[in-house]
Amino acid sequence: MTSQSINTDEWRSEDTAALMDTIIDLKDRDTAARFFRDLCTRRELEEMAARWAVVRSLGEGHPYREIHDLTGVSTATITRIAQWVRHGTGGYVDALERAGYPTEGI
């Protein structure tokens, strides 16, 4: 079996670029909340919010079990998120830093 590298840019397209441009142009939290509520299901929004809570907790240096207790997210999912935080594109760390959250735990 041949090992293939994963192309992390496979998701990029004209449509995803248009979505990112639209997100950048949202003027405030209320506008963003209305846009994301129309775009996503309630479950999708809850999952994204939970993932962001996990990322913030990782940045603060909390252990996985504690993050699970705080967020209800499974330790398996926390492990996957942590892998993206540490070995992804840098988007999580950049967002943490821009929002003023700690990154010492990463």
Gaussian input, Z-matrix of N, CA and C with variables (Angstrom, degrees):
# hf/3-21g

backbone

0 1
 N
 C     1     B1
 C     2     B2     1     A1
 N     3     B3     2     A2     1     D1
 C     4     B4     3     A3     2     D2
 C     5     B5     4     A4     3     D3
 N     6     B6     5     A5     4     D4
 C     7     B7     6     A6     5     D5
 C     8     B8     7     A7     6     D6
 N     9     B9     8     A8     7     D7
 C    10    B10     9     A9     8     D8
 C    11    B11    10    A10     9     D9
 N    12    B12    11    A11    10    D10
 C    13    B13    12    A12    11    D11
 C    14    B14    13    A13    12    D12
 N    15    B15    14    A14    13    D13
 C    16    B16    15    A15    14    D14
 C    17    B17    16    A16    15    D15
 N    18    B18    17    A17    16    D16
 C    19    B19    18    A18    17    D17
 C    20    B20    19    A19    18    D18
 N    21    B21    20    A20    19    D19
 C    22    B22    21    A21    20    D20
 C    23    B23    22    A22    21    D21
 N    24    B24    23    A23    22    D22
 C    25    B25    24    A24    23    D23
 C    26    B26    25    A25    24    D24
 N    27    B27    26    A26    25    D25
 C    28    B28    27    A27    26    D26
 C    29    B29    28    A28    27    D27
 N    30    B30    29    A29    28    D28
 C    31    B31    30    A30    29    D29
 C    32    B32    31    A31    30    D30
 N    33    B33    32    A32    31    D31
 C    34    B34    33    A33    32    D32
 C    35    B35    34    A34    33    D33
 N    36    B36    35    A35    34    D34
 C    37    B37    36    A36    35    D35
 C    38    B38    37    A37    36    D36
 N    39    B39    38    A38    37    D37
 C    40    B40    39    A39    38    D38
 C    41    B41    40    A40    39    D39
 N    42    B42    41    A41    40    D40
 C    43    B43    42    A42    41    D41
 C    44    B44    43    A43    42    D42
 N    45    B45    44    A44    43    D43
 C    46    B46    45    A45    44    D44
 C    47    B47    46    A46    45    D45
 N    48    B48    47    A47    46    D46
 C    49    B49    48    A48    47    D47
 C    50    B50    49    A49    48    D48
 N    51    B51    50    A50    49    D49
 C    52    B52    51    A51    50    D50
 C    53    B53    52    A52    51    D51
 N    54    B54    53    A53    52    D52
 C    55    B55    54    A54    53    D53
 C    56    B56    55    A55    54    D54
 N    57    B57    56    A56    55    D55
 C    58    B58    57    A57    56    D56
 C    59    B59    58    A58    57    D57
 N    60    B60    59    A59    58    D58
 C    61    B61    60    A60    59    D59
 C    62    B62    61    A61    60    D60
 N    63    B63    62    A62    61    D61
 C    64    B64    63    A63    62    D62
 C    65    B65    64    A64    63    D63
 N    66    B66    65    A65    64    D64
 C    67    B67    66    A66    65    D65
 C    68    B68    67    A67    66    D66
 N    69    B69    68    A68    67    D67
 C    70    B70    69    A69    68    D68
 C    71    B71    70    A70    69    D69
 N    72    B72    71    A71    70    D70
 C    73    B73    72    A72    71    D71
 C    74    B74    73    A73    72    D72
 N    75    B75    74    A74    73    D73
 C    76    B76    75    A75    74    D74
 C    77    B77    76    A76    75    D75
 N    78    B78    77    A77    76    D76
 C    79    B79    78    A78    77    D77
 C    80    B80    79    A79    78    D78
 N    81    B81    80    A80    79    D79
 C    82    B82    81    A81    80    D80
 C    83    B83    82    A82    81    D81
 N    84    B84    83    A83    82    D82
 C    85    B85    84    A84    83    D83
 C    86    B86    85    A85    84    D84
 N    87    B87    86    A86    85    D85
 C    88    B88    87    A87    86    D86
 C    89    B89    88    A88    87    D87
 N    90    B90    89    A89    88    D88
 C    91    B91    90    A90    89    D89
 C    92    B92    91    A91    90    D90
 N    93    B93    92    A92    91    D91
 C    94    B94    93    A93    92    D92
 C    95    B95    94    A94    93    D93
 N    96    B96    95    A95    94    D94
 C    97    B97    96    A96    95    D95
 C    98    B98    97    A97    96    D96
 N    99    B99    98    A98    97    D97
 C   100   B100    99    A99    98    D98
 C   101   B101   100   A100    99    D99
 N   102   B102   101   A101   100   D100
 C   103   B103   102   A102   101   D101
 C   104   B104   103   A103   102   D102
 N   105   B105   104   A104   103   D103
 C   106   B106   105   A105   104   D104
 C   107   B107   106   A106   105   D105
 N   108   B108   107   A107   106   D106
 C   109   B109   108   A108   107   D107
 C   110   B110   109   A109   108   D108
 N   111   B111   110   A110   109   D109
 C   112   B112   111   A111   110   D110
 C   113   B113   112   A112   111   D111
 N   114   B114   113   A113   112   D112
 C   115   B115   114   A114   113   D113
 C   116   B116   115   A115   114   D114
 N   117   B117   116   A116   115   D115
 C   118   B118   117   A117   116   D116
 C   119   B119   118   A118   117   D117
 N   120   B120   119   A119   118   D118
 C   121   B121   120   A120   119   D119
 C   122   B122   121   A121   120   D120
 N   123   B123   122   A122   121   D121
 C   124   B124   123   A123   122   D122
 C   125   B125   124   A124   123   D123
 N   126   B126   125   A125   124   D124
 C   127   B127   126   A126   125   D125
 C   128   B128   127   A127   126   D126
 N   129   B129   128   A128   127   D127
 C   130   B130   129   A129   128   D128
 C   131   B131   130   A130   129   D129
 N   132   B132   131   A131   130   D130
 C   133   B133   132   A132   131   D131
 C   134   B134   133   A133   132   D132
 N   135   B135   134   A134   133   D133
 C   136   B136   135   A135   134   D134
 C   137   B137   136   A136   135   D135
 N   138   B138   137   A137   136   D136
 C   139   B139   138   A138   137   D137
 C   140   B140   139   A139   138   D138
 N   141   B141   140   A140   139   D139
 C   142   B142   141   A141   140   D140
 C   143   B143   142   A142   141   D141
 N   144   B144   143   A143   142   D142
 C   145   B145   144   A144   143   D143
 C   146   B146   145   A145   144   D144
 N   147   B147   146   A146   145   D145
 C   148   B148   147   A147   146   D146
 C   149   B149   148   A148   147   D147
 N   150   B150   149   A149   148   D148
 C   151   B151   150   A150   149   D149
 C   152   B152   151   A151   150   D150
 N   153   B153   152   A152   151   D151
 C   154   B154   153   A153   152   D152
 C   155   B155   154   A154   153   D153
 N   156   B156   155   A155   154   D154
 C   157   B157   156   A156   155   D155
 C   158   B158   157   A157   156   D156
 N   159   B159   158   A158   157   D157
 C   160   B160   159   A159   158   D158
 C   161   B161   160   A160   159   D159
 N   162   B162   161   A161   160   D160
 C   163   B163   162   A162   161   D161
 C   164   B164   163   A163   162   D162
 N   165   B165   164   A164   163   D163
 C   166   B166   165   A165   164   D164
 C   167   B167   166   A166   165   D165
 N   168   B168   167   A167   166   D166
 C   169   B169   168   A168   167   D167
 C   170   B170   169   A169   168   D168
 N   171   B171   170   A170   169   D169
 C   172   B172   171   A171   170   D170
 C   173   B173   172   A172   171   D171
 N   174   B174   173   A173   172   D172
 C   175   B175   174   A174   173   D173
 C   176   B176   175   A175   174   D174
 N   177   B177   176   A176   175   D175
 C   178   B178   177   A177   176   D176
 C   179   B179   178   A178   177   D177
 N   180   B180   179   A179   178   D178
 C   181   B181   180   A180   179   D179
 C   182   B182   181   A181   180   D180
 N   183   B183   182   A182   181   D181
 C   184   B184   183   A183   182   D182
 C   185   B185   184   A184   183   D183
 N   186   B186   185   A185   184   D184
 C   187   B187   186   A186   185   D185
 C   188   B188   187   A187   186   D186
 N   189   B189   188   A188   187   D187
 C   190   B190   189   A189   188   D188
 C   191   B191   190   A190   189   D189
 N   192   B192   191   A191   190   D190
 C   193   B193   192   A192   191   D191
 C   194   B194   193   A193   192   D192
 N   195   B195   194   A194   193   D193
 C   196   B196   195   A195   194   D194
 C   197   B197   196   A196   195   D195
 N   198   B198   197   A197   196   D196
 C   199   B199   198   A198   197   D197
 C   200   B200   199   A199   198   D198
 N   201   B201   200   A200   199   D199
 C   202   B202   201   A201   200   D200
 C   203   B203   202   A202   201   D201
 N   204   B204   203   A203   202   D202
 C   205   B205   204   A204   203   D203
 C   206   B206   205   A205   204   D204
 N   207   B207   206   A206   205   D205
 C   208   B208   207   A207   206   D206
 C   209   B209   208   A208   207   D207
 N   210   B210   209   A209   208   D208
 C   211   B211   210   A210   209   D209
 C   212   B212   211   A211   210   D210
 N   213   B213   212   A212   211   D211
 C   214   B214   213   A213   212   D212
 C   215   B215   214   A214   213   D213
 N   216   B216   215   A215   214   D214
 C   217   B217   216   A216   215   D215
 C   218   B218   217   A217   216   D216
 N   219   B219   218   A218   217   D217
 C   220   B220   219   A219   218   D218
 C   221   B221   220   A220   219   D219
 N   222   B222   221   A221   220   D220
 C   223   B223   222   A222   221   D221
 C   224   B224   223   A223   222   D222
 N   225   B225   224   A224   223   D223
 C   226   B226   225   A225   224   D224
 C   227   B227   226   A226   225   D225
 N   228   B228   227   A227   226   D226
 C   229   B229   228   A228   227   D227
 C   230   B230   229   A229   228   D228
 N   231   B231   230   A230   229   D229
 C   232   B232   231   A231   230   D230
 C   233   B233   232   A232   231   D231
 N   234   B234   233   A233   232   D232
 C   235   B235   234   A234   233   D233
 C   236   B236   235   A235   234   D234
 N   237   B237   236   A236   235   D235
 C   238   B238   237   A237   236   D236
 C   239   B239   238   A238   237   D237
 N   240   B240   239   A239   238   D238
 C   241   B241   240   A240   239   D239
 C   242   B242   241   A241   240   D240
 N   243   B243   242   A242   241   D241
 C   244   B244   243   A243   242   D242
 C   245   B245   244   A244   243   D243
 N   246   B246   245   A245   244   D244
 C   247   B247   246   A246   245   D245
 C   248   B248   247   A247   246   D246
 N   249   B249   248   A248   247   D247
 C   250   B250   249   A249   248   D248
 C   251   B251   250   A250   249   D249
 N   252   B252   251   A251   250   D250
 C   253   B253   252   A252   251   D251
 C   254   B254   253   A253   252   D252
 N   255   B255   254   A254   253   D253
 C   256   B256   255   A255   254   D254
 C   257   B257   256   A256   255   D255
 N   258   B258   257   A257   256   D256
 C   259   B259   258   A258   257   D257
 C   260   B260   259   A259   258   D258
 N   261   B261   260   A260   259   D259
 C   262   B262   261   A261   260   D260
 C   263   B263   262   A262   261   D261
 N   264   B264   263   A263   262   D262
 C   265   B265   264   A264   263   D263
 C   266   B266   265   A265   264   D264
 N   267   B267   266   A266   265   D265
 C   268   B268   267   A267   266   D266
 C   269   B269   268   A268   267   D267
 N   270   B270   269   A269   268   D268
 C   271   B271   270   A270   269   D269
 C   272   B272   271   A271   270   D270
 N   273   B273   272   A272   271   D271
 C   274   B274   273   A273   272   D272
 C   275   B275   274   A274   273   D273
 N   276   B276   275   A275   274   D274
 C   277   B277   276   A276   275   D275
 C   278   B278   277   A277   276   D276
 N   279   B279   278   A278   277   D277
 C   280   B280   279   A279   278   D278
 C   281   B281   280   A280   279   D279
 N   282   B282   281   A281   280   D280
 C   283   B283   282   A282   281   D281
 C   284   B284   283   A283   282   D282
 N   285   B285   284   A284   283   D283
 C   286   B286   285   A285   284   D284
 C   287   B287   286   A286   285   D285
 N   288   B288   287   A287   286   D286
 C   289   B289   288   A288   287   D287
 C   290   B290   289   A289   288   D288
 N   291   B291   290   A290   289   D289
 C   292   B292   291   A291   290   D290
 C   293   B293   292   A292   291   D291
 N   294   B294   293   A293   292   D292
 C   295   B295   294   A294   293   D293
 C   296   B296   295   A295   294   D294
 N   297   B297   296   A296   295   D295
 C   298   B298   297   A297   296   D296
 C   299   B299   298   A298   297   D297
 N   300   B300   299   A299   298   D298
 C   301   B301   300   A300   299   D299
 C   302   B302   301   A301   300   D300
 N   303   B303   302   A302   301   D301
 C   304   B304   303   A303   302   D302
 C   305   B305   304   A304   303   D303
 N   306   B306   305   A305   304   D304
 C   307   B307   306   A306   305   D305
 C   308   B308   307   A307   306   D306
 N   309   B309   308   A308   307   D307
 C   310   B310   309   A309   308   D308
 C   311   B311   310   A310   309   D309
 N   312   B312   311   A311   310   D310
 C   313   B313   312   A312   311   D311
 C   314   B314   313   A313   312   D312
 N   315   B315   314   A314   313   D313
 C   316   B316   315   A315   314   D314
 C   317   B317   316   A316   315   D315

   B1=1.4494
   B2=1.5312
   B3=1.2949
   B4=1.4540
   B5=1.5222
   B6=1.3154
   B7=1.4654
   B8=1.5156
   B9=1.3161
   B10=1.4533
   B11=1.5165
   B12=1.3193
   B13=1.4541
   B14=1.5226
   B15=1.2970
   B16=1.4641
   B17=1.5231
   B18=1.3094
   B19=1.4566
   B20=1.5226
   B21=1.3237
   B22=1.4605
   B23=1.5257
   B24=1.3309
   B25=1.4631
   B26=1.5243
   B27=1.3321
   B28=1.4610
   B29=1.5275
   B30=1.2966
   B31=1.4542
   B32=1.5262
   B33=1.3220
   B34=1.4638
   B35=1.5275
   B36=1.3287
   B37=1.4624
   B38=1.5264
   B39=1.3065
   B40=1.4664
   B41=1.5247
   B42=1.3244
   B43=1.4632
   B44=1.5243
   B45=1.3446
   B46=1.4685
   B47=1.5256
   B48=1.3235
   B49=1.4604
   B50=1.5257
   B51=1.3268
   B52=1.4704
   B53=1.5255
   B54=1.3344
   B55=1.4679
   B56=1.5212
   B57=1.3345
   B58=1.4668
   B59=1.5302
   B60=1.3202
   B61=1.4678
   B62=1.5214
   B63=1.3235
   B64=1.4627
   B65=1.5234
   B66=1.3266
   B67=1.4766
   B68=1.5229
   B69=1.3220
   B70=1.4673
   B71=1.5280
   B72=1.3223
   B73=1.4635
   B74=1.5291
   B75=1.3285
   B76=1.4656
   B77=1.5262
   B78=1.3391
   B79=1.4673
   B80=1.5202
   B81=1.3284
   B82=1.4606
   B83=1.5255
   B84=1.3282
   B85=1.4592
   B86=1.5221
   B87=1.3229
   B88=1.4589
   B89=1.5239
   B90=1.3263
   B91=1.4595
   B92=1.5299
   B93=1.3316
   B94=1.4690
   B95=1.5271
   B96=1.3259
   B97=1.4602
   B98=1.5221
   B99=1.3218
   B100=1.4659
   B101=1.5254
   B102=1.3355
   B103=1.4572
   B104=1.5350
   B105=1.3301
   B106=1.4616
   B107=1.5243
   B108=1.3214
   B109=1.4713
   B110=1.5207
   B111=1.3258
   B112=1.4615
   B113=1.5330
   B114=1.3217
   B115=1.4606
   B116=1.5262
   B117=1.3192
   B118=1.4633
   B119=1.5258
   B120=1.3199
   B121=1.4601
   B122=1.5275
   B123=1.3067
   B124=1.4668
   B125=1.5270
   B126=1.3285
   B127=1.4722
   B128=1.5277
   B129=1.3263
   B130=1.4693
   B131=1.5223
   B132=1.3283
   B133=1.4659
   B134=1.5272
   B135=1.3358
   B136=1.4683
   B137=1.5258
   B138=1.3271
   B139=1.4637
   B140=1.5229
   B141=1.3245
   B142=1.4667
   B143=1.5204
   B144=1.3314
   B145=1.4699
   B146=1.5309
   B147=1.3323
   B148=1.4643
   B149=1.5245
   B150=1.3205
   B151=1.4689
   B152=1.5292
   B153=1.3332
   B154=1.4649
   B155=1.5311
   B156=1.3280
   B157=1.4700
   B158=1.5301
   B159=1.3256
   B160=1.4649
   B161=1.5290
   B162=1.3139
   B163=1.4661
   B164=1.5261
   B165=1.3250
   B166=1.4732
   B167=1.5255
   B168=1.3271
   B169=1.4675
   B170=1.5232
   B171=1.3252
   B172=1.4652
   B173=1.5234
   B174=1.3274
   B175=1.4608
   B176=1.5199
   B177=1.3294
   B178=1.4645
   B179=1.5224
   B180=1.3410
   B181=1.4515
   B182=1.5144
   B183=1.3225
   B184=1.4590
   B185=1.5273
   B186=1.3312
   B187=1.4628
   B188=1.5336
   B189=1.3293
   B190=1.4581
   B191=1.5262
   B192=1.3227
   B193=1.4735
   B194=1.5251
   B195=1.3152
   B196=1.4721
   B197=1.5295
   B198=1.3385
   B199=1.4634
   B200=1.5243
   B201=1.3199
   B202=1.4653
   B203=1.5284
   B204=1.3330
   B205=1.4621
   B206=1.5259
   B207=1.3290
   B208=1.4715
   B209=1.5271
   B210=1.3373
   B211=1.4643
   B212=1.5191
   B213=1.3269
   B214=1.4547
   B215=1.5156
   B216=1.3252
   B217=1.4642
   B218=1.5276
   B219=1.3254
   B220=1.4687
   B221=1.5292
   B222=1.3236
   B223=1.4728
   B224=1.5297
   B225=1.3344
   B226=1.4688
   B227=1.5334
   B228=1.3186
   B229=1.4720
   B230=1.5172
   B231=1.3169
   B232=1.4721
   B233=1.5232
   B234=1.3189
   B235=1.4667
   B236=1.5231
   B237=1.3385
   B238=1.4689
   B239=1.5261
   B240=1.3196
   B241=1.4732
   B242=1.5232
   B243=1.3238
   B244=1.4699
   B245=1.5276
   B246=1.3353
   B247=1.4627
   B248=1.5310
   B249=1.3434
   B250=1.4605
   B251=1.5184
   B252=1.3312
   B253=1.4640
   B254=1.5255
   B255=1.3202
   B256=1.4690
   B257=1.5249
   B258=1.3279
   B259=1.4656
   B260=1.5205
   B261=1.3166
   B262=1.4626
   B263=1.5178
   B264=1.2986
   B265=1.4657
   B266=1.5231
   B267=1.3361
   B268=1.4588
   B269=1.5183
   B270=1.3231
   B271=1.4615
   B272=1.5141
   B273=1.3226
   B274=1.4659
   B275=1.5217
   B276=1.3375
   B277=1.4686
   B278=1.5222
   B279=1.3238
   B280=1.4651
   B281=1.5261
   B282=1.3345
   B283=1.4633
   B284=1.5230
   B285=1.3316
   B286=1.4722
   B287=1.5248
   B288=1.3218
   B289=1.4689
   B290=1.5237
   B291=1.3368
   B292=1.4708
   B293=1.5249
   B294=1.3350
   B295=1.4576
   B296=1.5285
   B297=1.3175
   B298=1.4641
   B299=1.5191
   B300=1.3329
   B301=1.4533
   B302=1.5230
   B303=1.3192
   B304=1.4696
   B305=1.5309
   B306=1.3235
   B307=1.4643
   B308=1.5338
   B309=1.3090
   B310=1.4656
   B311=1.5180
   B312=1.3367
   B313=1.4446
   B314=1.5131
   B315=1.3198
   B316=1.4696
   B317=1.5066
   A1=109.21
   A2=116.85
   A3=122.03
   A4=110.21
   A5=115.03
   A6=120.41
   A7=109.43
   A8=116.67
   A9=121.22
   A10=109.03
   A11=115.96
   A12=118.69
   A13=109.07
   A14=115.56
   A15=121.36
   A16=108.77
   A17=116.08
   A18=121.34
   A19=107.80
   A20=116.95
   A21=120.59
   A22=112.04
   A23=118.07
   A24=120.99
   A25=112.87
   A26=118.32
   A27=121.37
   A28=112.70
   A29=118.29
   A30=122.53
   A31=112.72
   A32=116.71
   A33=119.83
   A34=111.13
   A35=115.59
   A36=122.14
   A37=107.94
   A38=116.18
   A39=119.62
   A40=110.32
   A41=116.78
   A42=120.30
   A43=111.78
   A44=117.53
   A45=117.84
   A46=110.18
   A47=117.74
   A48=120.19
   A49=110.51
   A50=116.40
   A51=120.29
   A52=110.64
   A53=116.77
   A54=120.33
   A55=110.80
   A56=117.39
   A57=120.41
   A58=110.96
   A59=116.75
   A60=120.14
   A61=111.13
   A62=116.63
   A63=120.88
   A64=110.75
   A65=117.01
   A66=120.82
   A67=110.33
   A68=116.94
   A69=120.65
   A70=110.92
   A71=116.78
   A72=121.54
   A73=114.63
   A74=118.65
   A75=119.71
   A76=109.07
   A77=115.84
   A78=119.00
   A79=115.68
   A80=118.58
   A81=119.56
   A82=110.45
   A83=116.92
   A84=121.61
   A85=111.59
   A86=118.52
   A87=120.67
   A88=111.26
   A89=116.85
   A90=120.87
   A91=110.05
   A92=116.38
   A93=120.74
   A94=110.35
   A95=117.15
   A96=120.80
   A97=110.80
   A98=117.17
   A99=120.32
   A100=111.06
   A101=116.75
   A102=120.67
   A103=110.56
   A104=117.00
   A105=119.75
   A106=111.78
   A107=117.77
   A108=119.57
   A109=111.02
   A110=116.84
   A111=119.81
   A112=111.45
   A113=116.99
   A114=122.05
   A115=112.75
   A116=116.68
   A117=121.78
   A118=111.78
   A119=114.80
   A120=119.01
   A121=107.82
   A122=115.61
   A123=119.75
   A124=110.42
   A125=116.27
   A126=121.01
   A127=111.59
   A128=117.58
   A129=120.51
   A130=111.53
   A131=116.43
   A132=120.06
   A133=111.12
   A134=116.27
   A135=120.05
   A136=110.96
   A137=116.87
   A138=120.20
   A139=111.53
   A140=117.53
   A141=119.67
   A142=111.05
   A143=116.96
   A144=120.31
   A145=110.48
   A146=117.09
   A147=120.68
   A148=110.41
   A149=117.83
   A150=120.59
   A151=110.62
   A152=116.38
   A153=119.60
   A154=109.89
   A155=117.82
   A156=121.18
   A157=110.37
   A158=116.57
   A159=120.58
   A160=109.82
   A161=117.49
   A162=121.01
   A163=110.67
   A164=116.87
   A165=120.11
   A166=110.44
   A167=117.13
   A168=120.88
   A169=111.27
   A170=117.38
   A171=120.34
   A172=110.71
   A173=115.96
   A174=120.58
   A175=112.69
   A176=115.50
   A177=120.85
   A178=112.25
   A179=116.84
   A180=120.92
   A181=115.80
   A182=117.86
   A183=120.39
   A184=110.66
   A185=117.99
   A186=120.37
   A187=110.64
   A188=115.70
   A189=121.51
   A190=112.22
   A191=118.02
   A192=121.10
   A193=109.98
   A194=117.05
   A195=120.96
   A196=110.47
   A197=116.49
   A198=120.20
   A199=109.60
   A200=116.73
   A201=120.57
   A202=110.45
   A203=116.61
   A204=120.65
   A205=111.66
   A206=117.22
   A207=121.68
   A208=112.48
   A209=116.68
   A210=120.52
   A211=114.71
   A212=117.39
   A213=120.98
   A214=113.35
   A215=117.76
   A216=122.46
   A217=108.11
   A218=116.44
   A219=120.47
   A220=110.76
   A221=115.65
   A222=119.33
   A223=110.55
   A224=118.29
   A225=120.38
   A226=110.33
   A227=116.96
   A228=120.47
   A229=110.23
   A230=117.69
   A231=121.13
   A232=109.54
   A233=117.07
   A234=121.14
   A235=110.60
   A236=117.70
   A237=120.88
   A238=110.84
   A239=117.03
   A240=120.43
   A241=109.54
   A242=116.87
   A243=121.20
   A244=110.95
   A245=117.14
   A246=120.23
   A247=110.36
   A248=117.26
   A249=120.32
   A250=111.52
   A251=116.87
   A252=119.78
   A253=109.99
   A254=115.87
   A255=120.67
   A256=113.71
   A257=117.56
   A258=119.97
   A259=113.70
   A260=116.89
   A261=120.61
   A262=111.24
   A263=116.25
   A264=121.89
   A265=113.52
   A266=117.34
   A267=120.83
   A268=113.25
   A269=116.07
   A270=119.45
   A271=113.71
   A272=117.24
   A273=120.10
   A274=111.04
   A275=116.80
   A276=120.34
   A277=110.06
   A278=116.76
   A279=120.44
   A280=110.57
   A281=117.21
   A282=120.94
   A283=111.18
   A284=117.26
   A285=120.31
   A286=110.45
   A287=115.84
   A288=120.37
   A289=111.83
   A290=116.81
   A291=120.58
   A292=111.67
   A293=116.07
   A294=120.29
   A295=112.61
   A296=116.90
   A297=120.43
   A298=114.56
   A299=118.10
   A300=121.34
   A301=110.20
   A302=117.21
   A303=120.27
   A304=111.59
   A305=114.77
   A306=121.31
   A307=110.33
   A308=116.95
   A309=120.36
   A310=112.26
   A311=117.77
   A312=121.03
   A313=114.49
   A314=116.64
   A315=119.99
   A316=110.31
   D1=128.74
   D2=-177.11
   D3=-89.32
   D4=134.10
   D5=177.93
   D6=-81.73
   D7=130.68
   D8=178.11
   D9=-116.09
   D10=140.02
   D11=176.70
   D12=-77.04
   D13=148.54
   D14=-179.78
   D15=-88.23
   D16=127.21
   D17=176.26
   D18=-86.67
   D19=108.27
   D20=-177.17
   D21=-75.10
   D22=-5.43
   D23=179.29
   D24=-99.60
   D25=7.23
   D26=-178.73
   D27=-59.35
   D28=-25.82
   D29=-176.86
   D30=-79.20
   D31=-14.34
   D32=-176.78
   D33=-73.01
   D34=135.24
   D35=178.51
   D36=-157.12
   D37=177.78
   D38=175.25
   D39=-61.48
   D40=-37.52
   D41=-179.71
   D42=-67.95
   D43=-41.59
   D44=178.82
   D45=-69.13
   D46=-34.52
   D47=176.29
   D48=-63.02
   D49=-42.89
   D50=178.28
   D51=-63.01
   D52=-39.36
   D53=177.46
   D54=-63.13
   D55=-46.73
   D56=179.99
   D57=-61.51
   D58=-42.29
   D59=177.65
   D60=-60.71
   D61=-40.59
   D62=178.99
   D63=-64.56
   D64=-43.27
   D65=179.04
   D66=-61.88
   D67=-43.19
   D68=179.52
   D69=-59.80
   D70=-34.61
   D71=-176.19
   D72=-82.32
   D73=-6.14
   D74=178.74
   D75=-64.58
   D76=131.96
   D77=-168.15
   D78=-84.56
   D79=-25.22
   D80=-178.39
   D81=-160.09
   D82=177.04
   D83=-176.12
   D84=-61.51
   D85=-41.98
   D86=-179.13
   D87=-63.45
   D88=-43.37
   D89=177.87
   D90=-62.73
   D91=-42.88
   D92=178.48
   D93=-63.54
   D94=-43.29
   D95=-179.71
   D96=-61.05
   D97=-43.54
   D98=179.94
   D99=-66.33
   D100=-41.75
   D101=179.47
   D102=-63.31
   D103=-49.98
   D104=-177.66
   D105=-66.82
   D106=-32.85
   D107=177.96
   D108=-67.56
   D109=-35.98
   D110=176.04
   D111=-73.48
   D112=-34.73
   D113=-176.71
   D114=-75.83
   D115=-39.59
   D116=-170.31
   D117=-113.13
   D118=157.08
   D119=170.13
   D120=-74.22
   D121=162.93
   D122=177.10
   D123=-58.01
   D124=-42.40
   D125=179.63
   D126=-62.04
   D127=-42.09
   D128=177.52
   D129=-61.68
   D130=-42.03
   D131=177.73
   D132=-63.68
   D133=-43.55
   D134=178.86
   D135=-62.28
   D136=-40.38
   D137=179.43
   D138=-66.79
   D139=-41.76
   D140=177.66
   D141=-64.76
   D142=-42.18
   D143=178.62
   D144=-63.17
   D145=-40.23
   D146=178.53
   D147=-65.25
   D148=-40.90
   D149=177.94
   D150=-62.56
   D151=-41.10
   D152=179.39
   D153=-66.41
   D154=-36.26
   D155=175.51
   D156=-63.08
   D157=-39.97
   D158=177.31
   D159=-63.37
   D160=-46.32
   D161=-179.79
   D162=-59.30
   D163=-45.14
   D164=179.31
   D165=-62.50
   D166=-40.73
   D167=179.05
   D168=-66.53
   D169=-38.75
   D170=175.32
   D171=-61.71
   D172=-42.32
   D173=178.03
   D174=-60.47
   D175=-32.55
   D176=178.29
   D177=-80.99
   D178=-7.07
   D179=176.67
   D180=86.13
   D181=17.10
   D182=179.19
   D183=-69.55
   D184=143.53
   D185=174.76
   D186=-70.22
   D187=156.49
   D188=-175.27
   D189=-56.48
   D190=-43.62
   D191=-178.27
   D192=-61.43
   D193=-40.93
   D194=178.72
   D195=-66.58
   D196=-40.06
   D197=177.53
   D198=-62.43
   D199=-42.08
   D200=176.35
   D201=-58.31
   D202=-46.46
   D203=-179.35
   D204=-63.54
   D205=-35.62
   D206=-179.25
   D207=-75.79
   D208=-37.20
   D209=-170.47
   D210=-109.49
   D211=-22.34
   D212=-174.13
   D213=81.11
   D214=-0.15
   D215=178.94
   D216=-76.87
   D217=137.88
   D218=-178.43
   D219=-63.63
   D220=151.34
   D221=178.60
   D222=-64.21
   D223=-29.62
   D224=176.45
   D225=-63.62
   D226=-43.69
   D227=178.43
   D228=-68.31
   D229=-39.19
   D230=177.42
   D231=-60.07
   D232=-41.87
   D233=178.25
   D234=-61.31
   D235=-44.17
   D236=179.01
   D237=-64.01
   D238=-42.10
   D239=178.79
   D240=-63.31
   D241=-43.08
   D242=179.78
   D243=-60.44
   D244=-37.33
   D245=177.67
   D246=-62.64
   D247=-42.14
   D248=177.62
   D249=-68.04
   D250=-36.59
   D251=177.73
   D252=-61.29
   D253=-44.03
   D254=-174.58
   D255=-85.27
   D256=-30.42
   D257=-172.37
   D258=-128.40
   D259=13.80
   D260=-179.83
   D261=-86.29
   D262=-147.79
   D263=-175.51
   D264=-87.28
   D265=-5.53
   D266=-178.01
   D267=94.21
   D268=-0.22
   D269=-177.93
   D270=-64.25
   D271=-39.60
   D272=178.65
   D273=-62.73
   D274=-49.13
   D275=-176.98
   D276=-64.68
   D277=-42.04
   D278=177.83
   D279=-59.23
   D280=-44.73
   D281=-179.81
   D282=-65.19
   D283=-41.09
   D284=176.93
   D285=-59.16
   D286=-48.90
   D287=-178.40
   D288=-62.56
   D289=-43.56
   D290=-179.42
   D291=-64.34
   D292=-33.64
   D293=-179.49
   D294=-87.02
   D295=-2.39
   D296=176.88
   D297=81.91
   D298=17.20
   D299=177.79
   D300=-85.82
   D301=153.73
   D302=178.40
   D303=-65.91
   D304=150.22
   D305=175.49
   D306=-129.08
   D307=10.32
   D308=-175.95
   D309=-63.35
   D310=-29.61
   D311=-176.75
   D312=-80.05
   D313=-3.62
   D314=-176.03
   D315=-91.02

